[in-house]
Amino acid sequence: MTTRTPHVAATAGYLLLNLVTGIFWFVLLVTMLAVSTGLLVVWVGVPLLVLTLSTARGAAHLERAWVRAALGVDVPPPYRPSPRGGVLARARVLVSDPATWREVAYFLLLLPLGVVEFALVVAMISGTAGLIALPVTIYHYPFDVHVAGGLYVIDGFFSALPVTGLGVLLGYGTLHVLRFLGRTHGALASALLGPSQNSVLAAEAARLHASRARGVEAAEAERRRIERDLHDGAQQRLVAVAMGLGRARTKLDSEPEAARELIAEAHADAKLAISELRDLARGIYPSVLGDRGLDAALSSLAAKCPVPVDLTVDVEPRPPTAVESAAYFTVAEALTNVGKYANATRAEVTVRRVPTGLLVEVVDDGRGGAEIRPGGGLAGLADRAATIDGVVVVLSPVGGPTVIRAELPCAW
């Protein structure tokens, strides 16, 4: 459930109209439940009960939308996945789903709750308006009000002005009461119309399980990449160095010139092997990232990109190493795609702190069409982010622009 601060007028309107909707749904659902349960002894009661529960589910969809618009409470649907079977299978799931009966309970509670909310809102708003407007009212329609047995008499415009101050104070209290009623009703709607705590925990456990599996797969893929790069690159160079030095040793006495040439070739191969090992180490974790942080590391990436890049980095305090690494490789992969495939003229990279962690966003004006494909570079970024409970989103309509956004938590 997510919430936002609602407008007081919208909350008041919801609480006032809630009595009308409460009466409507209470009468309709109680009547349908009474008829369908009374006819369960014959077959016609079963489809009537299914129709009643389907009506409650449709009403719940409307109520969630209304609660979201008026109270600022986003209540996600709590339903089980629909089966692939026919009508009977769907009806069985509808009847056995606890979320359906929680929705029925909500609409049965809506009438008494609506009566209380309506009475409170009308009393407080009318009392506030009456007190504030008392000086004008008594001016146009003169009458006397004796307060505390005649200790204070309100008989004119000016003598009624202190009451206006009381009305302003009551109005201030009314605003807080309205917000409290809205939050309370939103919490009730979330509890009865949203997913239960058990289903939330189950979904979170499934998400963590999938995240762990993706992390293991990403680590295994990285291990295979390093092994392949070592075998095809530096290892072959070092084998050539060993063979060249061995041949040079055999010719050192008999053919010193040939031995010197072999040693020179081995030296060149050794330098190439060192360069390949350095590149491999940089692919695992760039040294500039560890030494100087994201700003310097991303500036280096932006300078190497074949298209102009506008870079904005604001990550203080410095995030954890795993988050820095995920952010760096997200930008690296995105800029690589910009240079190779996007046909872009400009790119913009923004990395900044947000309340939930680190937000990484790469935007280019290229031709678009990028998507997360299994085994692709963007899929690898998503897997890397998943190891720290992060999320990678790609928005790339054909024709552009392309937006790659990664949300990386700094605590997990």
PEVEN-V141206 format. One record per run of one state. SS is the DSSP state (H for helix, E for strand, - for the rest). FROM is the first residue (numbers start at 0). LEN is the number of residues. If there is no record, write none. Layout:
ss->SS from->FROM len->LEN
ss->SS from->FROM len->LEN
This chain:
ss->- from->0 len->1
ss->E from->1 len->2
ss->- from->3 len->4
ss->H from->7 len->31
ss->- from->38 len->5
ss->H from->43 len->28
ss->- from->71 len->1
ss->E from->72 len->2
ss->- from->74 len->12
ss->H from->86 len->10
ss->- from->96 len->1
ss->H from->97 len->43
ss->- from->140 len->4
ss->E from->144 len->3
ss->- from->147 len->4
ss->E from->151 len->3
ss->- from->154 len->3
ss->H from->157 len->36
ss->- from->193 len->3
ss->H from->196 len->55
ss->- from->251 len->4
ss->H from->255 len->29
ss->- from->284 len->2
ss->H from->286 len->6
ss->- from->292 len->1
ss->H from->293 len->11
ss->- from->304 len->3
ss->E from->307 len->7
ss->- from->314 len->6
ss->H from->320 len->22
ss->- from->342 len->3
ss->E from->345 len->9
ss->- from->354 len->2
ss->E from->356 len->8
ss->- from->364 len->12
ss->H from->376 len->10
ss->- from->386 len->4
ss->E from->390 len->6
ss->- from->396 len->5
ss->E from->401 len->8
ss->- from->409 len->3
